[in-house]
């Protein structure tokens, strides 16, 4: 009987620290001028980013050291609380709207996005449920359909905000988790294929979404309107060349590129660090995904395996979508670049997720 040994998660933690350090530098570089103009302090976003990294570090330590068995006990209440928190955005004086969406809650001077907490809680709960009902997973009505209904209930609340990006994210992550958990591919396809035209109708029904699609297909058709952000992003990458203009020397952050320190920070990376810097970032993300998959493959229990796949696919998919949006491969979705973009709740929850991966790495049999 092989002895259980501690799996070395040091390399995974090192990759995280590299992204956090690089992200902090890029947040300062991309937001300094904007922060000075709006908040009269060049360090405004930098200091807030450092604060959230500190809070995220505490979350990472907590989830890294929490007893593995206790995660299963906390899965259901954590999920219920996170779902209830979604309704806080509709409470007067608590909910905060921005960009036509009402996704944020302002409490005690802090602003957070409940849907970010939901993503982590959803993944933990689904992993626990798959292990608990492992003998039923291959049956459609009793093993597969309940998970679809859970996703449908969550999506019903998210669409009111509206937050289509989170719905799509959770859908893809759930499909991967169910597949690894043992669900039949035919069941997934039987539900997914009819939903594709429905999803297209929902996306195109809202005028702002249809404008995003048109801007994605041809941003140069309206370079001063709907296509402005994409055109400025292209200019940033094009002017960066192979090695970039140099850290701090970018010009698109000078009130040309909207969301330069949040959703579109990767464009500033391309402008200041060039193709070489952008490729290096991509390689670090690829390494994190590889280590996450490696952890999942080496775990011998269903809960840990499915949980590792859920966390890894979530982080990897969000990074892929963000970079694809910024480079014009996908329509704008409003998702941040994990560990690099400026953000409070997203950065905090992503670091907590890595803490869970480190926890799972300790359960691996070597």
Backbone torsions as a table, in degrees:
resi	resn	phi	psi	omega
1	UNK	NA	118.9	-179.0
2	UNK	-65.6	144.4	179.8
3	UNK	-82.2	143.2	177.8
4	UNK	-79.3	121.1	-179.9
5	UNK	-118.9	160.0	179.3
6	UNK	-75.2	124.9	177.5
7	UNK	-80.3	136.7	-175.4
8	UNK	-73.3	104.9	176.7
9	UNK	-95.6	8.7	-177.5
10	UNK	-61.0	-37.9	-178.7
11	UNK	-68.7	-35.6	177.2
12	UNK	-66.4	-41.9	178.3
13	UNK	-65.6	-37.4	178.1
14	UNK	-62.8	-43.2	178.0
15	UNK	-61.4	-39.3	178.2
16	UNK	-64.0	-45.5	-179.5
17	UNK	-61.2	-39.1	178.5
18	UNK	-60.6	-46.5	179.9
19	UNK	-65.2	-40.9	-179.6
20	UNK	-65.2	-43.4	-180.0
21	UNK	-65.5	-45.5	178.7
22	UNK	-63.8	-42.3	179.4
23	UNK	-62.2	-40.2	179.1
24	UNK	-61.7	-43.1	178.6
25	UNK	-63.2	-43.8	-177.5
26	UNK	-70.3	-34.1	176.4
27	UNK	-63.1	-43.9	178.9
28	UNK	-64.5	-43.0	-178.7
29	UNK	-64.5	-41.2	-173.6
30	UNK	-85.2	-17.4	-173.8
31	UNK	-113.6	-10.5	-172.8
32	UNK	-56.2	-49.6	-177.9
33	UNK	-65.9	-44.5	179.6
34	UNK	-62.7	-43.2	-179.9
35	UNK	-64.9	-38.3	179.6
36	UNK	-65.3	-37.5	-178.4
37	UNK	-74.4	-41.3	-174.0
38	UNK	-90.2	-38.5	-174.5
39	UNK	-114.6	3.2	177.2
40	UNK	61.2	26.3	177.3
41	UNK	-149.4	118.4	-178.6
42	UNK	-65.9	-21.0	-176.8
43	UNK	-97.7	9.3	-173.1
44	UNK	-56.1	-55.8	-177.5
45	UNK	-73.5	-31.5	177.7
46	UNK	-60.8	-47.9	-178.1
47	UNK	-65.7	-38.1	177.9
48	UNK	-67.5	-37.5	178.0
49	UNK	-64.2	-42.5	178.4
50	UNK	-63.3	-39.1	178.1
51	UNK	-61.3	-46.2	-177.9
52	UNK	-69.9	-29.9	174.2
53	UNK	-65.8	-39.4	176.2
54	UNK	-63.0	-45.2	177.9
55	UNK	-64.4	-39.8	178.3
56	UNK	-65.1	-33.7	177.9
57	UNK	-64.1	-39.7	176.4
58	UNK	-64.7	-40.8	177.2
59	UNK	-64.4	-40.4	178.0
60	UNK	-61.5	-46.4	-179.7
61	UNK	-61.9	-41.4	179.9
62	UNK	-61.1	-50.7	-176.9
63	UNK	-74.0	-24.2	176.8
64	UNK	-70.8	-31.9	-173.1
65	UNK	-108.1	-3.6	177.8
66	UNK	-65.4	144.5	-179.1
67	UNK	-61.1	131.8	-174.8
68	UNK	-55.5	-43.5	-178.0
69	UNK	-67.4	-28.5	-177.6
70	UNK	-71.6	-23.7	178.4
71	UNK	-58.7	-40.0	-178.9
72	UNK	-67.0	-36.6	179.6
73	UNK	-68.3	-36.4	-176.9
74	UNK	-84.1	-11.5	-172.6
75	UNK	-56.8	-51.0	-175.6
76	UNK	-68.4	-50.6	179.0
77	UNK	-63.2	-36.0	177.6
78	UNK	-62.4	-41.1	179.7
79	UNK	-66.8	-44.4	-179.5
80	UNK	-62.0	-44.8	179.4
81	UNK	-62.7	-40.4	-178.9
82	UNK	-67.1	-36.3	177.3
83	UNK	-67.0	-43.9	178.8
84	UNK	-62.7	-33.4	-179.2
85	UNK	-65.6	-22.2	178.9
86	UNK	-62.3	-30.7	-177.7
87	UNK	-75.7	-11.4	179.7
88	UNK	-65.3	-25.8	-178.5
89	UNK	-67.2	-18.3	-179.7
90	UNK	-95.5	-1.4	179.9
91	UNK	-81.4	125.9	179.1
92	UNK	-56.5	141.0	178.6
93	UNK	73.3	-8.9	174.6
94	UNK	-105.4	-48.0	179.6
95	UNK	-68.7	142.0	-178.0
96	UNK	-127.4	127.8	-178.6
97	UNK	-100.7	147.1	176.3
98	UNK	-159.1	134.1	177.8
99	UNK	63.0	29.5	179.0
100	UNK	83.0	2.5	-179.8
101	UNK	-121.9	149.6	178.7
102	UNK	-117.7	85.2	-173.1
103	UNK	-120.8	-4.2	-171.1
104	UNK	-115.5	153.3	177.2
105	UNK	-123.3	130.8	178.3
106	UNK	-107.2	118.6	-175.4
107	UNK	-145.1	127.0	178.3
108	UNK	54.8	36.0	177.6
109	UNK	83.7	-1.3	179.3
110	UNK	-112.6	145.8	177.0
111	UNK	-115.3	127.4	178.4
112	UNK	-137.3	160.8	-177.4
113	UNK	-110.5	107.3	-177.0
114	UNK	-57.0	-29.5	-178.5
115	UNK	-65.1	-25.7	177.5
116	UNK	-68.2	-42.4	177.3
117	UNK	-65.1	-37.1	179.9
118	UNK	-60.2	-38.9	-177.9
119	UNK	-57.9	-47.2	-179.9
120	UNK	-67.1	-45.0	-179.7
121	UNK	-62.9	-39.1	179.2
122	UNK	-62.0	-45.2	-178.1
123	UNK	-64.8	-44.0	179.1
124	UNK	-63.1	-44.6	-178.2
125	UNK	-64.7	-43.9	-179.9
126	UNK	-63.5	-40.8	178.7
127	UNK	-61.8	-42.9	179.3
128	UNK	-66.9	-40.6	-179.3
129	UNK	-67.2	-37.9	179.0
130	UNK	-63.5	-42.1	178.3
131	UNK	-68.5	-40.6	-177.8
132	UNK	-65.9	-32.2	-178.1
133	UNK	-114.5	36.2	-175.5
134	UNK	-58.7	-35.8	-176.8
135	UNK	-72.6	-12.7	-178.1
136	UNK	-106.3	-3.7	-168.0
137	UNK	-62.6	-26.3	-176.4
138	UNK	-88.9	-0.1	177.0
139	UNK	-97.1	140.7	-174.6
140	UNK	-70.7	-55.0	-172.7
141	UNK	-69.4	-43.7	-173.2
142	UNK	-97.8	-20.8	-174.8
143	UNK	-109.2	-30.5	-175.0
144	UNK	-109.1	-47.0	-175.2
145	UNK	-58.5	-38.5	179.4
146	UNK	-56.5	-35.8	179.3
147	UNK	-68.3	-37.2	177.8
148	UNK	-64.8	-39.5	178.8
149	UNK	-65.8	-39.3	177.4
150	UNK	-62.0	-45.5	177.8
151	UNK	-62.1	-39.2	179.9
152	UNK	-62.6	-40.3	178.7
153	UNK	-65.0	-43.4	178.7
154	UNK	-65.3	-43.1	-179.9
155	UNK	-63.2	-34.1	179.0
156	UNK	-61.3	-35.2	177.5
157	UNK	-77.2	-42.0	-177.4
158	UNK	-65.1	-33.2	-177.0
159	UNK	-69.6	-20.4	178.8
160	UNK	-75.3	-19.2	-173.6
161	UNK	-73.7	-39.2	-13.5
162	UNK	-90.4	152.8	-179.2
163	UNK	-141.5	72.8	-178.1
164	UNK	-67.7	-32.6	-179.8
165	UNK	-59.1	-44.5	179.1
166	UNK	-66.9	-35.8	178.2
167	UNK	-62.6	-47.7	179.4
168	UNK	-63.3	-39.8	179.3
169	UNK	-60.5	-50.6	-178.8
170	UNK	-64.3	-34.1	179.6
171	UNK	-64.2	-47.8	179.9
172	UNK	-66.0	-41.5	180.0
173	UNK	-64.8	-42.8	178.2
174	UNK	-60.9	-43.0	179.8
175	UNK	-59.7	-42.5	179.6
176	UNK	-67.4	-41.7	-180.0
177	UNK	-64.3	-42.1	179.2
178	UNK	-66.1	-39.2	179.9
179	UNK	-63.7	-45.0	177.9
180	UNK	-66.9	-33.4	-179.9
181	UNK	-72.7	-11.8	175.2
182	UNK	114.6	6.7	179.9
183	UNK	-69.3	151.9	179.5
184	UNK	-75.5	136.3	-179.9
185	UNK	-62.0	-33.4	179.9
186	UNK	-62.4	-34.3	178.5
187	UNK	-68.1	-41.3	178.7
188	UNK	-62.4	-45.9	-178.9
189	UNK	-66.9	-35.8	-178.9
190	UNK	-62.3	-30.3	178.7
191	UNK	-93.4	-38.5	-173.6
192	UNK	-70.2	-43.8	-174.6
193	UNK	-61.2	-46.1	177.9
194	UNK	-66.6	-23.2	-178.0
195	UNK	-79.0	-17.7	-178.2
196	UNK	-60.8	-52.2	177.9
197	UNK	-63.8	-33.4	177.6
198	UNK	-64.1	-42.2	178.6
199	UNK	-62.6	-39.2	178.7
200	UNK	-63.3	-39.9	179.1
201	UNK	-64.0	-44.8	-179.5
202	UNK	-62.4	-42.6	-178.3
203	UNK	-64.5	-44.4	-175.3
204	UNK	-81.0	-15.2	-177.6
205	UNK	-65.8	-39.4	179.2
206	UNK	-81.3	132.2	-175.0
207	UNK	-63.5	-37.2	-178.2
208	UNK	-68.2	-30.7	177.0
209	UNK	-71.7	-41.0	178.6
210	UNK	-64.1	-34.8	176.3
211	UNK	-66.2	-36.6	177.4
212	UNK	-64.0	-39.9	179.3
213	UNK	-63.5	-44.4	179.8
214	UNK	-64.6	-39.4	178.3
215	UNK	-66.1	-33.9	177.7
216	UNK	-67.8	-43.3	-177.4
217	UNK	-69.5	-36.9	-179.5
218	UNK	-152.2	79.7	-179.0
219	UNK	-64.0	-25.1	-177.7
220	UNK	-77.2	-9.1	177.6
221	UNK	-68.1	-29.0	178.2
222	UNK	-141.5	68.6	-173.1
223	UNK	-66.0	-19.0	178.8
224	UNK	-101.8	0.8	-178.4
225	UNK	-123.1	-111.1	-175.5
226	UNK	-65.2	-27.1	-178.1
227	UNK	-93.8	4.1	-173.7
228	UNK	-58.6	-47.9	-175.9
229	UNK	-63.5	-43.2	-179.2
230	UNK	-67.1	-41.0	179.7
231	UNK	-61.3	-43.6	179.0
232	UNK	-65.4	-34.4	177.1
233	UNK	-66.2	-42.1	177.7
234	UNK	-62.5	-40.9	179.3
235	UNK	-62.3	-39.9	179.5
236	UNK	-61.1	-48.8	-180.0
237	UNK	-66.0	-41.5	-178.7
238	UNK	-64.7	-39.3	-178.6
239	UNK	-76.6	-18.0	-179.8
240	UNK	-73.2	-32.0	179.6
241	UNK	63.8	-148.7	-175.9
242	UNK	-77.5	-47.1	-173.7
243	UNK	-113.7	2.3	173.8
244	UNK	81.5	172.7	-179.9
245	UNK	-82.8	-11.6	-176.3
246	UNK	107.3	145.1	-177.9
247	UNK	-58.4	124.4	179.3
248	UNK	88.7	-6.5	-175.3
249	UNK	-98.4	6.6	179.4
250	UNK	-68.9	152.4	-179.4
251	UNK	-111.6	-19.9	-177.4
252	UNK	-67.2	-23.4	177.8
253	UNK	-74.9	-8.2	-179.4
254	UNK	-84.3	57.5	175.3
255	UNK	68.3	19.8	173.9
256	UNK	-95.1	-51.4	-176.5
257	UNK	-94.2	114.1	176.4
258	UNK	-66.3	150.0	179.2
259	UNK	58.3	37.8	-175.0
260	UNK	-64.9	-30.0	-178.1
261	UNK	-100.4	-0.5	-179.6
262	UNK	-117.7	-100.4	-173.9
263	UNK	-63.8	-31.8	-173.6
264	UNK	-110.6	28.5	-179.6
265	UNK	-67.3	-25.4	179.6
266	UNK	-65.1	-27.9	176.6
267	UNK	-67.3	-37.1	176.6
268	UNK	-68.0	-36.1	174.9
269	UNK	-59.8	-45.4	179.5
270	UNK	-64.4	-35.6	-178.8
271	UNK	-74.4	-44.0	-173.8
272	UNK	-89.6	-29.8	-178.2
273	UNK	-109.3	-7.3	175.5
274	UNK	72.7	-171.8	178.8
275	UNK	-60.8	-35.2	-179.3
276	UNK	-63.3	-45.7	179.9
277	UNK	-67.4	-41.9	179.2
278	UNK	-63.2	-39.6	178.5
279	UNK	-66.2	-39.2	178.1
280	UNK	-61.1	-42.1	177.5
281	UNK	-61.7	-44.3	179.0
282	UNK	-60.5	-39.0	179.9
283	UNK	-67.1	-37.7	178.7
284	UNK	-66.1	-42.3	175.9
285	UNK	-61.9	-41.6	179.0
286	UNK	-61.6	-37.3	178.4
287	UNK	-65.2	-43.3	179.0
288	UNK	-62.1	-42.7	178.3
289	UNK	-63.1	-42.3	179.4
290	UNK	-61.4	-44.9	179.7
291	UNK	-65.6	-37.2	177.5
292	UNK	-63.7	-42.4	177.5
293	UNK	-65.8	-39.4	178.9
294	UNK	-61.6	-42.0	177.7
295	UNK	-61.8	-44.9	-179.8
296	UNK	-60.9	-41.5	-178.1
297	UNK	-67.5	-31.1	-175.8
298	UNK	-89.6	-11.2	177.2
299	UNK	-76.4	142.8	-176.4
300	UNK	-110.0	12.3	175.1
301	UNK	-122.4	148.0	-173.9
302	UNK	-63.5	-43.4	-178.1
303	UNK	-58.2	-51.5	-178.5
304	UNK	-64.4	-41.5	-178.6
305	UNK	-62.8	-48.8	-178.4
306	UNK	-67.8	-38.3	179.1
307	UNK	-63.8	-43.4	179.0
308	UNK	-62.6	-40.6	178.0
309	UNK	-64.7	-42.2	-179.7
310	UNK	-62.3	-47.2	-179.1
311	UNK	-65.7	-45.7	-178.4
312	UNK	-63.4	-44.8	-179.5
313	UNK	-66.7	-35.3	178.4
314	UNK	-63.3	-52.8	-179.3
315	UNK	-63.6	-45.9	-178.7
316	UNK	-64.6	-42.8	-178.9
317	UNK	-67.4	-39.9	179.4
318	UNK	-65.8	-40.5	177.3
319	UNK	-64.6	-42.0	-180.0
320	UNK	-63.5	-45.0	-178.8
321	UNK	-64.0	-45.0	-179.5
322	UNK	-59.9	-49.1	-178.6
323	UNK	-66.9	-32.6	177.8
324	UNK	-69.0	-38.4	177.6
325	UNK	-64.2	-46.9	-176.1
326	UNK	-65.2	-31.6	-179.9
327	UNK	-93.9	6.0	174.7
328	UNK	82.2	16.5	179.8
329	UNK	-89.4	-17.7	178.6
330	UNK	-139.5	155.8	175.3
331	UNK	-66.6	158.3	-179.7
332	UNK	-60.0	130.3	-177.9
333	UNK	-121.3	-12.1	178.3
334	UNK	75.3	31.1	177.8
335	UNK	-105.6	137.7	-179.9
336	UNK	-80.6	163.9	175.0
337	UNK	-89.2	113.8	-173.3
338	UNK	-53.1	131.9	174.0
339	UNK	72.9	-8.5	-178.3
340	UNK	-114.2	-46.2	179.3
341	UNK	-62.8	151.3	170.3
342	UNK	-67.0	135.8	179.6
343	UNK	178.7	151.0	179.1
344	UNK	-96.2	-77.2	-175.7
345	UNK	-64.6	-36.6	-179.2
346	UNK	-65.3	-43.7	178.6
347	UNK	-65.3	-43.9	179.5
348	UNK	-59.2	-49.5	-176.2
349	UNK	-70.7	-37.0	177.4
350	UNK	-62.5	-38.4	177.7
351	UNK	-69.8	-35.5	174.6
352	UNK	-62.6	-38.0	178.7
353	UNK	-64.0	-40.8	176.9
354	UNK	-65.8	-34.9	174.6
355	UNK	-58.6	-39.5	176.4
356	UNK	-64.6	-40.4	177.5
357	UNK	-62.0	-40.3	177.5
358	UNK	-65.4	-36.7	175.8
359	UNK	-63.1	-44.1	179.6
360	UNK	-65.1	-33.0	-179.4
361	UNK	-64.0	-25.6	179.5
362	UNK	-76.2	-15.3	-178.3
363	UNK	-90.6	-5.3	-175.6
364	UNK	-69.9	137.5	172.1
365	UNK	-86.4	122.7	179.0
366	UNK	-101.6	NA	NA
